[in-house]
Amino acid sequence: MSTAATLTALWVVPVPDFGGVARHVLDVARTGIPGYRLVVCAPEGKLTERLRELNIPVHAVPFGPSRGFRTSFASLTHVIEQEKPAIVHSHLAYADVIAAAVVNSLKMRRLANRSLTVPTLITTEHGIAGDDAVYHGTSWRSKLMEQVHRVRLWGTNAAIAVSRSTAEQMRRKWGARRVSIIYNGVDAPRLRAAVHKHRAPTEPDAPRILSLSRLSPEKGIDVLIEAFAQLRTVYPKAHLEIAGEGDLADTLAQQVRELHISDAVTFSGFVDPLEAMGRSDMVVQLSLWENCSYTLLDAKAAGLKTVATNVGGNPEILDPNELVDRRQNAFCDSVLEALMRNCEASAPSAWTWVTNAEMTAQIAELYTQTQKHQGLA
């Protein structure tokens, strides 16, 4: 195991490309975890490329859902034997399950070999929803995964939730204990400067609205389009940019045509989110569930106006007047009212949040306290 001077934290990530979890990993990599050497185990892809650019040690190994349990188990076991980390920290369900299986198998092996060291196992939950169908689709799959998470958490030393809502769902659904809340961080001055670099001039009475998400049913983009069409009767020069890709692209484009607002709506596909925010005044996110949305964090940090559903961790990020209730029968009317409020408001409200340095300091403190509890520090 790592010595006190060079404690290694091995982060285990099952995805190769960018997304909310990859953003989290990169933010931590740039900032550093005080007192710990960060090493990442992940499949080869854009994430590992970026980590190498940051001079982060990477084990790009056969790992992830496409590789299967046996191969992923063997890959992670080999990395742990090579690195001898003090901490194994898993992210996303697949990595959580494999990491729990590997670390607990090491505990069993230690019964026969007392010289074998076993790392402390930490997990961060990024994606648990109040409605099981959001992430698992079918009731049998959600029930199966609930039992899987209950079992793997028994063998996990500590868990991180990215919002109070996330922690509540973990306790309610999985019987999770030892859950600490550590919000995703954002460095507002740096982000604001990056967005300002792309800032496009605005026109009076021409609000520029941005949707920045996957084009899928749970994101509520169809409701945004309907509300935007009504907004155009008051603000004829308003513009809506729908950024992102997904299965609903053709359906949403057809809806725009049927509402005769094609001249005011742009489908921009995959974009640089900071560039898109630079040409926008307002970000709207009508998701069925969010845990700790980087889109909302970035929008608030950049000084943009926001509208989002009152679900998950969103109320922990936004003020009540920025939230709409998706459960209302008149959901579209509520969205329209929120859009109107934002269009009429002179400036977004003041906002402060956890920085990346504060986030990584909290992670380091959890590592240290968990090891002390185990008698390892």
Beta strands, then each sheet from edge to edge (+ up, - down):
strand 1: 7-12
strand 2: 36-42
strand 3: 58-60
strand 4: 87-91
strand 5: 120-125
strand 6: 158-161
strand 7: 179-181
strand 8: 208-212
strand 9: 239-243
strand 10: 265-269
strand 11: 282-285
strand 12: 305-309
strand 13: 323-324
sheet 1: 3+ 2+ 1+ 4+ 5+ 6+ 7+
sheet 2: 10+ 9+ 8+ 11+ 12+ 13+
end
